[in-house]
Amino acid sequence: MKKVIVFIPLFFFTITIGFGQKVNSQLKFEQGQILQVSLQVNTTIVQQAMGQAIDFDLDGSAVHFFKITNATDDNSTLHHYVQQIAFHFDGMGQKRSFNSDNENDMNGQFGKPMKKVLDKTYDMIIDTTGKVLMVQPEKIENSEVDERMVLISSMLKDVLYIVQPPQKGSASFFKIFPDSVVSKGSTWTDVSENESGKFSTSYTLTDITDSTTVVDFTGISVTASKAEMMGTESITTMNNKSTGRIILDKLTGIIREKKMTTESNGATEVMGNSLPVTSKTTSVITVSRKN
């Protein structure tokens, strides 16, 4: 009985400490630091056409970097560049693969458009919470897509979008927490809109350990994308539901890992026809220090 009496106060004391811990939204970057961001994504699409279901599958990856060129108590300047992009596509009896680290691939049909993507860079200044104060250039124009790559580019959107700078006043890749201090169990919502659609994401701080903080999230969005093939334009509208988890370094507030699954359904409007389409995308992002 004595053991039980001693254990119960300690147990509740541990719970109180876990729930009482506060997390500050301040990010801590070091000048000269280089952060490597690796992205792995798998997308499957089922397109209904002429009474048949056509399956497409794509595995894509990218490696890109943020170099902290300046860090002060008020803000940080980050230079973004892309090092590598790769994918494997399987659909309609055709298989296509590409790896920008492979010289033969860079000299092939996908090399020219991918080189344009790899050459894109931008610089941004963010405040201590990760909000974008300034970005240069403000927007990067997408290169004209080869008709042979229309579907692949659409399925690679999560990979190719990394070259686009965030909008001034929006949340950068590194902003997860709200501007206020949060604790275990805190919830908050982020709503945004861009040329692709409208997005709403709800976050919950689910755990705090000695070295990390864990945030679970759910999101909904409605997106629309246009494509043109052989002079015919199509518009695909999708309703998306996402779930995922983010693990952040407790000391710096910088993301270590982000996992997300998105399930979507909608339709492609083309030549007066509405073709139902469903998709599922899973992605894993890991962040590590290069130097």
C-alpha positions in Angstrom: 0.0 0.0 0.0 2.9 2.4 0.7 4.2 1.9 -2.8 0.9 2.9 -4.3 0.6 6.0 -2.1 4.1 7.2 -3.3 3.5 6.3 -6.9 0.2 8.2 -7.5 1.5 11.7 -6.6 4.6 11.2 -8.8 2.4 10.0 -11.7 0.1 13.0 -11.5 3.1 15.3 -11.1 4.5 13.9 -14.4 1.2 14.5 -16.2 1.0 18.1 -14.8 4.5 18.8 -16.1 3.7 17.5 -19.6 0.6 19.5 -20.0 2.0 22.6 -18.3 5.0 23.0 -20.6 4.8 26.0 -22.9 6.2 26.2 -26.5 7.4 29.4 -27.9 6.9 30.1 -31.6 10.4 31.6 -32.0 12.6 30.0 -34.5 16.4 29.9 -33.9 18.6 29.9 -37.0 22.4 30.1 -37.2 24.1 32.3 -39.8 25.9 30.1 -42.3 23.8 27.1 -41.5 22.5 25.0 -44.4 19.4 22.9 -44.0 18.8 20.0 -46.3 15.1 19.3 -47.1 14.4 15.8 -48.6 11.0 15.1 -50.1 9.6 11.7 -51.0 6.1 11.5 -52.6 3.9 8.8 -54.0 0.8 9.7 -56.0 -1.8 7.3 -57.4 -4.6 8.5 -59.7 -7.6 6.7 -61.0 -9.3 8.4 -64.0 -12.6 7.3 -65.4 -12.9 7.5 -69.2 -15.3 5.9 -71.6 -16.5 3.5 -68.9 -13.0 2.4 -67.9 -10.8 3.1 -65.0 -7.2 4.1 -65.9 -4.6 3.9 -63.2 -1.5 6.1 -62.9 1.2 5.8 -60.3 4.2 8.1 -59.6 7.0 8.1 -57.1 8.9 11.3 -56.9 11.6 12.8 -54.8 13.5 16.1 -54.4 16.4 17.4 -52.4 16.6 21.2 -51.8 18.3 23.5 -49.4 17.9 26.6 -47.3 21.1 28.5 -46.5 20.8 31.0 -43.7 22.8 33.9 -45.1 21.9 36.3 -42.3 20.4 35.8 -38.8 19.5 38.4 -36.2 17.3 38.6 -33.2 14.4 39.9 -35.3 14.6 38.1 -38.6 16.6 35.7 -40.8 17.5 35.7 -44.5 17.3 32.3 -46.3 18.6 31.4 -49.8 16.7 28.5 -51.4 18.0 26.2 -54.2 17.2 22.8 -55.6 19.9 20.1 -56.0 18.1 17.0 -57.3 14.7 15.8 -58.7 13.8 12.2 -59.6 10.6 10.3 -60.5 9.3 7.0 -61.8 6.0 7.0 -63.6 3.8 4.1 -64.6 0.5 4.5 -66.4 -1.4 3.4 -69.5 1.2 0.7 -70.2 4.0 3.2 -70.2 6.9 3.6 -67.8 9.1 6.7 -67.5 11.9 7.4 -65.1 14.2 10.4 -64.5 17.0 11.4 -62.2 18.7 14.7 -62.5 21.9 13.2 -61.1 22.0 11.0 -64.2 23.8 12.7 -67.1 21.9 10.6 -69.7 18.6 11.6 -68.2 19.6 15.2 -68.3 20.3 14.9 -72.0 17.0 13.1 -72.6 13.5 14.4 -73.2 12.9 15.4 -69.6 16.3 17.1 -69.1 15.6 20.5 -70.6 12.4 21.3 -68.6 14.0 19.9 -65.4 17.1 21.9 -65.8 15.0 25.0 -65.8 13.4 23.9 -62.5 16.8 23.1 -61.0 18.2 26.5 -61.9 15.5 28.4 -60.0 16.5 30.1 -56.7 15.0 32.7 -54.4 15.8 34.6 -51.2 13.4 35.3 -48.4 13.4 37.2 -45.1 11.3 35.7 -42.4 10.5 36.9 -38.9 11.1 34.9 -35.7 7.9 33.0 -36.2 8.5 32.0 -39.8 6.2 34.6 -41.4 7.5 36.0 -44.8 8.6 39.6 -44.6 10.2 39.9 -48.0 10.9 37.6 -51.0 13.0 38.0 -54.1 11.9 37.2 -56.8 8.3 37.4 -55.7 7.2 34.8 -58.2 8.9 32.4 -60.6 7.2 31.8 -63.9 6.7 28.2 -64.7 8.3 27.0 -67.9 6.1 25.8 -70.7 5.3 22.2 -70.2 6.1 19.7 -72.9 2.8 17.9 -73.9 4.5 14.6 -73.1 4.9 15.8 -69.5 1.5 17.3 -68.8 0.2 14.4 -66.7 3.6 13.7 -65.1 4.0 17.4 -64.2 0.5 17.4 -62.7 1.4 14.3 -60.5 4.7 15.9 -59.6 3.2 19.2 -58.4 4.3 18.7 -54.8 7.9 18.2 -56.1 7.9 21.0 -58.7 6.2 23.5 -56.3 9.3 23.7 -54.1 10.9 26.2 -56.5 8.1 28.7 -55.9 8.8 31.4 -53.3 6.1 31.9 -50.7 4.0 35.1 -50.8 4.9 38.1 -48.7 2.9 38.0 -45.5 2.3 34.2 -45.7 3.7 31.4 -43.7 7.0 30.1 -44.9 7.9 26.4 -44.9 9.2 26.8 -41.3 6.2 28.4 -39.7 4.0 25.9 -37.9 3.0 27.5 -34.6 0.7 30.5 -34.2 2.3 33.8 -33.0 1.1 33.1 -29.4 2.6 30.7 -26.9 1.0 27.2 -27.0 1.1 24.2 -24.7 0.2 20.5 -25.0 -3.4 20.2 -26.2 -3.5 23.7 -27.9 -5.2 23.9 -31.2 -5.1 26.5 -34.0 -6.2 26.9 -37.6 -4.4 28.4 -40.7 -6.4 29.5 -43.7 -4.8 30.5 -47.0 -5.6 31.0 -50.6 -3.4 31.1 -53.8 -3.9 30.7 -57.5 -4.4 26.9 -57.1 -7.2 27.1 -54.5 -8.3 27.6 -50.9 -6.8 25.8 -48.0 -7.7 25.3 -44.3 -5.5 23.4 -41.9 -6.2 22.7 -38.2 -3.3 21.9 -35.9 -3.0 20.3 -32.4 0.1 20.2 -30.3 -0.1 16.6 -29.2 3.2 15.9 -27.4 6.2 17.6 -25.9 9.4 15.5 -25.1 12.8 16.4 -23.9 14.0 17.1 -27.5 10.9 17.4 -29.7 7.4 18.8 -30.1 4.8 16.9 -32.0 2.0 18.5 -34.0 -0.9 16.6 -35.6 -2.9 18.2 -38.3 -5.9 17.8 -40.6 -6.7 19.9 -43.7 -9.3 20.5 -46.4 -8.9 22.3 -49.6 -10.5 22.8 -53.1 -8.0 23.1 -55.9 -8.3 23.6 -59.6 -5.6 23.0 -62.3 -5.5 23.6 -66.0 -3.7 21.6 -68.6 -3.5 21.7 -72.4 -2.8 18.8 -74.7 -3.0 18.8 -78.5 -4.8 22.1 -78.4 -7.5 20.9 -76.0 -7.7 22.5 -72.6 -8.9 20.6 -69.5 -9.7 21.8 -66.0 -9.5 19.4 -63.1 -11.2 20.4 -59.8 -10.4 18.3 -56.7 -11.8 18.2 -53.1 -8.9 17.2 -50.8 -8.7 15.9 -47.3 -5.3 15.7 -45.6 -4.0 14.2 -42.3 -0.5 14.2 -41.0 2.1 14.7 -38.3 5.0 17.2 -37.8 8.0 16.6 -35.5 10.0 19.7 -34.6 13.2 20.3 -32.8 12.2 21.6 -29.4 15.3 23.9 -29.0 15.2 25.6 -32.4 11.6 25.1 -33.5 12.8 23.9 -36.9 11.0 21.0 -38.6 12.6 17.6 -38.4 10.0 15.6 -40.2 6.6 16.0 -41.8 4.4 13.2 -43.0 1.1 13.7 -44.8 -1.6 11.7 -46.6 -4.0 13.4 -48.9 -7.1 11.7 -50.5 -8.9 13.6 -53.2 -11.9 13.2 -55.5 -13.2 15.4 -58.3 -13.6 15.6 -62.0 -11.8 16.7 -65.2 -13.8 18.8 -67.5 -12.7 18.4 -71.1 -14.5 18.9 -74.5 -17.9 19.1 -72.7 -17.3 15.9 -70.8 -16.9 15.4 -67.0 -14.6 12.6 -66.2 -14.5 11.5 -62.5 -11.1 11.2 -60.9 -9.8 10.1 -57.5 -6.2 10.3 -56.1 -4.1 9.5 -53.1 -0.8 11.2 -52.2 1.5 10.3 -49.4 4.6 12.5 -48.7 7.5 12.4 -46.2 9.7 15.5 -45.7 12.8 15.2 -43.6 15.1 18.2 -42.6 18.7 17.8 -41.6 21.6 20.0 -41.0 24.2 19.8 -43.8 27.1 21.5 -42.0 
